[in-house]
Structures are given as C-alpha cells and as structure tokens.
Amino acid sequence: MATKPIIFIVGPTASGKTGASIRLAKQFGGEIICADSRTVYKGMDIGTAKPTAEEQDGIAHWGLDIAGPDERYTAAQFKEYATKKIDEIRSRNKVPFIVGGTGLYVDAVLFDYQFPKPMDTKTRQQMETMSTEELFKYCVDNNIELPVDDKNKRRLLRAISDPERTQQRSIAPSRDFIVVGIATESRILRERITLRTDAMFEDGVIDEATTLAKQYGWDAEAMTSNVYREIRRYLDGSASVDEVKELFRTRDWQLAKRQMTWFRRNAYIEWCTLQTLESHVARLLAHE
C-alpha cells in the first residue's frame, strides 16, 4: 500500500485554514496536526481561535492543549511531537494534514530541522554588546524568526539565543509532501481579522483571560502575548474594550504580515485562494 502523503496547509492568521482543512480531511480520510504556537496551550481557547469540538466536526485534531500557559513550548518539541503523530496517522491508513501559520513549526517538520544546543555564555555576552539594529540584522541574515516586538533588544537577544535557532536543515523536504498556501488580499484578510476579533469578545474572551490570569498569573509564558496582554490593559483600567479590540486587530495584522514574509521564502509552497484551495488539493491527491 502506498504511503500517504503529508498535506501542509499554511497561511496567515484568519485566512480560513481551519475550515478548509477540516473539509479536506473529511473528504480524504485525514487527521489534522495543528502547527500553531498559540493553540498548543490549554485553556486558551477563545483568545487563540482554537477550533471548538463542534467545528472539528469529528475530525481528529492533534497539537491542541499540549502545554500549560505557564510552560515554554518550543519548535523542537513540536517537531518531535508532529513526527510521531505523522507516523501514527499513517499507521491508521489516514492522511496527515499539518495546518497552521507558525512558520518555524511548519519548516521544522517539512525540512527536518536539527536544533542546536543553547548558546554558550561567552557568545551570549558578545551578543549583549550589539545594538538593537545589529541584532535585528543578525536575525534577518540568519533566518531567525523575529519576535513580536522586534525593536526590543531583550526580545531580540532571546530569539537569537534560543535553542530553536536552526543551523541544519534539509535542502528539500524529507518526506512525500504536498504544501499549499492560502493567499488572501490584504483588504479581505483585514476584514476577517476584524470579524474574528469581534467574535472573540462576544464569546467571552475577557472572562477567559481573567480565569487564566487567576490560575497562572499575567506573567506566565503564554499570557504575555496574543489578545491576553491587551485585555490586561482593559482590566487594569488603562484601555477601553474598543481600544483593546483595535490593539489586537493591529497586532494580528502585524502577525499576518510576518507570517506571509516567512512563507514567501518557501519555494515549495503552491499558492492558491481560499476559494480554490480545496479543488487544488483534491487534484493533487488524485495523482498520488
């Protein structure tokens, strides 16, 4: 029996990956591995737009709720996890779908990244003498994913010194694969981000953030990013709900642009629109 290909569906946040991948998984007997650095965290459901049980529509989803918000979860851990799940899915004669917008997670599996040891103390000290501009350039030149606040020297240093910095990768993907990306017009993507933001607040993301903060604290690993840090500003009285929404829409748009910058460097991605994605993947699978 032929080995099932691995289907990668990538694209920026709010581009429609979740719904499309679920429909394709239903059609072709697939299971989904979520490549998203936000949905790995337990309890962070609304604020990360994690697919609900109803939305999953009976399709097995992996990579959700596998770390606590107070834990650090790395791309190296994801690669190990996803590789194991791919083998398990194939053993069930199912098609593995890797779906998400976290480029480092996707590439770690696609190109079989080999993660180096943490940076030594001497090198770290040398890096600390560099300017913010020099650190930014170092990240760009060495294919290191920039932090959300890429003008913050401490965050740039952390990105560089992180053991996730990959020094070795395969020149080409290491397994049978199909990689498709969702290309979305800026205007449409902004509209989708706005609609999703409004839905999050209607669904109770403020209550979710409050509950998580009580359990893990606002300084927990996963609470310092995403919509949760903006909600903290509302709860301490320094911003209104409308201001928090606008801040989050802006940050999600910035995230989407960073994600597209990352994915556009990957020559193996076949780009299509959300409307043509499913028929395109169906055609590709028909030839497997």
Steps between C-alpha positions, in 0.01 A plus 500: 500500500635843402610733777255777564640844413530771760278798417620837628246783495658828599419867499453803721273519800126532416552381140252212532743209543299329774172463314661402172724237659210342687298470180797345319572261787138382489520449125831313494507319833744726676603600849625849583816605682471866599824694440411801711712632784192648670253210493748263668402657835229354721208723589587761239206420278317818403803728492692273262202420274547133581252282307218388727386138522205595278725665243733199496201307367623159610845539344788405732707805590848476650726771638228671704518537880838335539669758726400715795496880454783520754721265296729575211429290193763501227516422130737216585231347721240550230717330238544194721127494580385547141741243357363242742140592414568477126618141544198417717257653250657311213487177699122546503509543120392862539634814332701733728405868463737751661310826524613831642665836477805453720771486238770358724275212605416422138857521374635296791300202372514575128879547487594267787661771711781395732497730801833605655597521863427823690742790448802498729558776756791665313305532176200630691715771660634602160148529365400723790754761385327531161247774425132434437554573130789253483297231674207560262731462199652186652154344524417585139835380366483172693137410432398544865133572556461854630314551830171690511680804641793505261625836634550352847865402557418246772252319277741502206771349721259233613410414141869469408607305807205265481596135442236499225744687276557245229840457345425184305209421274433289197534681169168351392210349694586160634174311448221468246322831528249744352535858622232755421464854627196724521561837335253765613458861391600743773157659514323167539747378761453818704123450485535140617723608789244764603212253490694242697602756761138606550396135532766437766363777721141389444601145597650612832874539449519752788363240742739241358797733553390578855473131586839420349666791681363381834636152438835576335568873553537771237873433463457137398672403175189506281322787676749763384395479136192475285176673609556422867759769560265756344211388720721555801505868407120509502481326836749739662307797360759630254298420185136465396358190334498678164864600544593143591321372189685746281834410656436132444386552142821693436717233661327219312550688173868545583519128579338416166759709314787330685353160421473580129856632494613167643296281266587692183861386540387138458519408131318170563168664589234500227284806553128519439198688631271371771237445229729280288694325777278196541469420129875553458588256780245251367669508160843449656380207710334341198845457345652339810 
